[in-house]
Amino acid sequence: MSLNETINTVLILKDKLKHIWTYTSRTWARKAIDEWCLLAKTINHSVVHKFANMLMKHSYGILNHCDYKIHTSKLEGVNNKIKVIKRKAYGFHDERYFSLKIIQAFAN
């Protein structure tokens, strides 16, 4: 029965954690993270405690999402495009030409 209680609490914490990404104010997001970590510390589970500590350690970067709504999808697209250019240019050793090809690809 206690295992079910722990699982239910973790599921609630999971839903609360998703909600943190919707905040636009750093202050409210900070309060939500602090509250989440306090709730996580009430569970007697080492993995949850480790995750809460990691969340607190990286909270500054997470709170930056309130100011800069940048997602990694655009960055992944840019990286993929550069990899394709690199693959096509295999065998060429001119770095200046490679950088010009990258600039040309993103000129649009």
C-alpha positions in Angstrom: 0.0 0.0 0.0 2.9 2.4 0.8 4.3 1.7 -2.7 1.1 2.9 -4.3 1.2 6.0 -2.2 4.7 6.8 -3.4 3.8 6.2 -7.0 0.7 8.4 -6.8 2.8 11.2 -5.2 5.4 10.9 -7.9 2.7 11.1 -10.6 1.4 14.3 -9.0 4.9 15.7 -8.9 5.3 14.9 -12.5 2.2 16.9 -13.5 3.4 19.8 -11.3 6.8 19.8 -12.9 5.3 20.1 -16.4 3.4 23.2 -15.2 6.6 25.0 -14.3 7.4 25.6 -18.0 4.2 27.6 -18.4 5.3 30.5 -16.1 6.4 33.8 -17.6 7.5 35.3 -14.3 10.8 34.2 -12.8 9.5 34.9 -9.3 6.5 32.6 -9.7 8.5 29.9 -11.5 11.1 30.1 -8.6 8.3 29.6 -6.1 7.0 26.7 -8.0 10.4 25.0 -8.2 11.0 25.5 -4.5 7.5 24.1 -3.7 8.1 21.2 -6.0 11.4 20.4 -4.3 9.9 20.6 -0.8 7.2 18.2 -1.9 9.8 15.9 -3.4 11.8 15.9 -0.2 8.7 14.5 1.7 8.9 11.3 -0.3 11.3 8.7 1.2 12.9 7.8 -2.1 16.6 8.5 -2.9 16.1 8.9 -6.6 13.4 11.6 -6.1 15.8 13.4 -3.7 18.6 13.3 -6.2 16.3 14.7 -8.9 15.2 17.5 -6.6 18.8 18.4 -5.8 19.6 18.4 -9.5 16.6 20.6 -10.2 17.7 23.1 -7.6 21.3 23.0 -9.0 20.0 23.8 -12.5 17.2 26.1 -11.5 18.9 29.2 -12.9 19.0 27.8 -16.4 15.4 26.6 -16.1 14.3 30.0 -14.9 15.9 31.5 -18.0 13.1 29.9 -20.0 10.7 32.6 -18.5 12.7 35.3 -20.3 13.9 33.5 -23.4 11.4 31.0 -24.8 14.0 29.2 -27.0 13.5 25.6 -27.7 16.1 23.2 -28.9 14.2 22.2 -32.1 15.7 25.1 -34.1 19.2 24.4 -32.8 18.8 20.8 -33.7 17.8 21.8 -37.2 20.8 24.1 -37.6 23.1 21.3 -36.4 21.6 18.8 -38.8 22.0 21.2 -41.7 25.7 21.7 -40.8 26.2 18.0 -40.6 24.8 17.5 -44.1 27.1 20.2 -45.5 30.0 18.6 -43.7 29.1 15.2 -45.2 28.9 16.7 -48.7 32.2 18.4 -48.3 34.1 15.3 -47.2 37.6 15.4 -48.5 37.9 19.2 -48.7 40.3 20.7 -46.2 39.5 24.4 -46.7 37.8 25.6 -43.5 37.1 29.0 -45.0 35.1 27.4 -47.9 33.3 25.2 -45.3 32.3 28.3 -43.3 31.2 30.1 -46.4 28.9 27.1 -47.3 27.4 27.3 -43.9 26.7 31.0 -44.2 25.3 30.4 -47.7 22.9 27.8 -46.3 21.5 30.2 -43.8 21.4 33.3 -45.9 17.7 32.8 -46.8 
